[in-house]
Amino acid sequence: MNYTIKKATLEDLEDTANLFNLYRIFYRQESDLEKGKAFMKERFLNSESDIFLAIIEGKAVGFVQLYKLFHYTKLQKQWLLSDLFVHPDYRGKGVSVALIDRSKQWAEETGACGLMLETEKTNEIGNTLYPRCGFEYDGAHNYYYWWK
């Protein structure tokens, strides 16, 4: 299946928001297209993330969202691959691998030391996909959260 990967802009807000809403539903969140759209619009307007869309026959079918971080030991920029989603109708066609490859290319283009990501232990698809794409599992660290 032919697809293209493009860097999303504010003009792609509708497509991005629709995919983001489906992504949130995948992670057991309530559907809230308008709130998700506002969230994504802020990321675009404030240049707080970089988003790439997978396009098949003119339709956005997947996305990846990257946030800039800084690595304390490498003393370089790195990218957090925060969100990756492919519409269920287009899975198994290499779209997620293409989005990851584009993220790796973006890391190189921006002089970053690499990518990091986190996924749920129960995400069987992701936990199979990421090692296949060259990511190494880091079992040495615990991740903790503080929510207000």
Secondary structure, 3 states (H helix, E strand, C coil): CCCEEEECCHHHHHHHHHHHHHHHHHCCCCCCHHHHHHHHHHHHHCCCCEEEEEEECCEEEEEEEEEEEEECCCCEEEEEEEEEEECHHHCCCCHHHHHHHHHHHHHHHCCCCCEECCCCCCCHHHHHHHHHCCCCCCCCCCCCCCCC
